[in-house]
């Protein structure tokens, strides 16, 4: 069984976000970048499926600049067998990403595509669903548990009402939720081994996908600064302040 795991290079979740002076986007200059946390969970799940003997080949793919090679090396250090960088300096929108992945799926013919439910930079939560629609194949989103047997994936999903368990025929698309697993740490020996694993680089144009933007960002701004709280002497003081200052009583 072949698995395809898309991963995205994003601003590290520990880094404070800075908005550009012209409010055209987020300033990424000289800031730490890392693998999208939800994609890291997807890689871990793919590796676990291989360790169980379910999968035989794991291909990690990233669509982005040349620096995304570091993200793919991390995926291979975690256990992916090979990697592909679809090189572009464009900031592709979710539909464009889904179309490029669909073109890759047509070439690789994976049995299962596992990716994070969303990327922490745009929080669109759309690529997995769009990809499944373009493929015309089943999807299981927000997965917190995955079991694969006999050409069927049984997936437990986190939904508003609790947990939902569904079965989807393969090939299929699954998006990983936060509680699916705890990603392993890429050890130094595995990082060294990852340097010897194959990493191909192909230009975006080679896949012939329509990546024209459908959305336009008009402005990006930081949230308003929260006002400092106040201390009250007691219940009577609180009631007085609510009445006189806040006007809620």
N, C-alpha and C positions, 0 to 999 in steps of 0.2 A: 504494500500500500504506500502510495506517495502522498506526502503532505506538503502543502504550500502555506507558508507563514509570512504574511506581509508585516513589516516592522517600520516604524517611523522615527526619524531623528527629531527630537523636540527639545525645548528648553528644559533643563533639569528642574524637577519639581521643588527642589530646595532653594532655587534661585528666585530672588525678588524680581518681578516683572517691571520693566521700564517702558513707558510709552514714548515714541519718537516725538520730537519737538513739533513736527508738522502734523501730528495725530494721524499719520497714514498707516501706522501699524506698531508692532512691538519691536523695540530695539534689541537685537540679538548680538550686537558687537561685543566681542571679548567676554562672552558669558558661557558658562558650562552647558554643554548639550549632552543628552543621553537618550537611551531608548525609551519610547513611550511606555509607561508602567503597565498598561493593559496589554500591550504587545509583548512585553516581557513575560507576562502570565501565559500568553498564547504559545510562546516559544517553549516555556516550561512544560505545558500540557502536551505539546507535540513530542518533546523528548521523552516524557513519561509513557506516551503511547508506544514509542519505539522500544523503550526498555521492557514493556510488557509483551513485545513481539508482535504488536498490531501493525506498526508502521515499519517500513524498511528504508525510506528515503525522505529526508526533510530538506526542503528548499526554502531558505529565507530570502525575501526580496524586499528591497527598499526603493522608493522613487524619490530622488532628490539630488543634492549636490555631491561632489566627490567626497566631501567629508563624511557622508553617510556610510562610507566603507567601515569606519570605526564601529558604527552601530551593528553592521552585519558581522564584523569580526566578533563582537560580543555575543551575537546570536549563535555563531559557530562554536565559540568557547563554551556556551551553555549546552551544546549538543547537536546543533544543526549540521547536516552533512556538507552542504554547499550553499553558496549565496549568489545573488544576482543584484547588481545595482543598475537600475534604469536611470541613467544620468540626465538630470535637467536642473537648471537654476530657476525654473518657474515655480511659483507657489501654487500648486494645483489644487483646485476645489474638489470636494468629495466625488461628484459625478465624474470628473475627469480621471481621478484616481481609480474609480471603479471600472471605467472603460479600459484603462491601461491594464489593470489586473485581469479583466476579461480576455484581452488579447493574449496575455501570458498564459492564462488557463487553457486557451485553445491550443497553445503550443505544448505545454507541459502535461496537460490532462491529469491533474491531481485527483485523488479520490476524496480528499477533504481539504478545505481551506479554513484555517483557524487564524483569527486575528482579534485584536483588542476591540472591545465594544465601542471605544471612542478614543480619540487622541486628546491629550490634556491641553493642547494649544488652542484648537478651535472648538472642542467639545461638540462637534456636529452629530456624532453618533449616527452616521448615515452610510458609510462606505460598505459595510458588510451587507446591509439590506439591499443597497443598490446593486452590488455585485451579484447577489443571489438572483435578483430580478433579471439582470442582463444574461445570466447563465441559464435562467429558466429552471433552477434547481431549488430544492428545499433549503430553508434557513432555520437556525436555532440560535436566537440571540440571548444575551445576558446569561450565559451558561455558568452554573456553579458546580456542575458535575457532568462528566462525559464518560460514557462507556460505549465501546465499538465492538460489534460482533456480527459476523455473517452478513456484511454489507449494509448494516443498519447501525446508526448512532443513536443511543438513548441519552437524551440530554435533560438535565434538571435545570429549569430556568427560574431566575428570580423575577417575580412579577409583583405588582402592587398588592395583590391579595395574598401573597405568600410564595409558595413554590409550585411550579407546574412541570410535569415530566412529559416529554413528547418523544416520539421515535421518528427519525427522518432517514429516508433511503439515501445511500451514497451514490454519486457525489453530492456533497452538500457544503453549505457555508455555516460556520459556527463562530459566534463572537464571544470572547471571554469576559466574564465579570470579575469583580475584585476578589470574591471568595472562592474562585475555582481552585487555586493552589497558592503556594508560597514559592516564588521563583528561587532557584538555587544561586549560590554565589559562584561566579566564574573564577575558578582557581588559577593560579599562575601556570601550572603545567598545561591545563586545558587552553589557556590563552596562547601559550607557545604552540600547541598543536593546531590551534585555529589558524595560525599564520601559514600553515602548509595546506589547508583545505582550499578547494577551488573557489575563487570569487571572480565572477565574470562582470564586465561592465559593458552595457549597451546603451546607445543613445535613445532618448525618448521617441524620436522620429521613426525608429525602426519598427515600432509597434503599430503605427498607422492609426492611432486612436484620436478621436476628436477631443481635444483638451481646451477648447475655447471656454473662457469663463462665462458663467450664467449669472453670477452674483457680483455686486459692486459694493465694496466697503466705503462708506462715506466718511466715517470718522471713528477713531479709536481713542477712548479717554479713560483715565483712571477713575475709580470710584471715589465718591466724595469722602473726605476725611471725617471720621466719626468724632463727634464732640465728646469731651471728657465728662465723666459722670460727676455727680455731687454726693456729698455725705449729708445725711439728715440726723438731727439729734434724737428723734423718736417718731412715734406714730403721729402725734399732733403736728409736728413740724412737716412731716410728709404730706399730711392732708392739707395743710396751709399752702405748701408750695404747689401742690396739684391744683388748688383752687385759684391762687393768685398769679402764679407764673405760667403754668401749663394751660390753665383754663379748661381743664377736663372735669372739674367738679363744680 
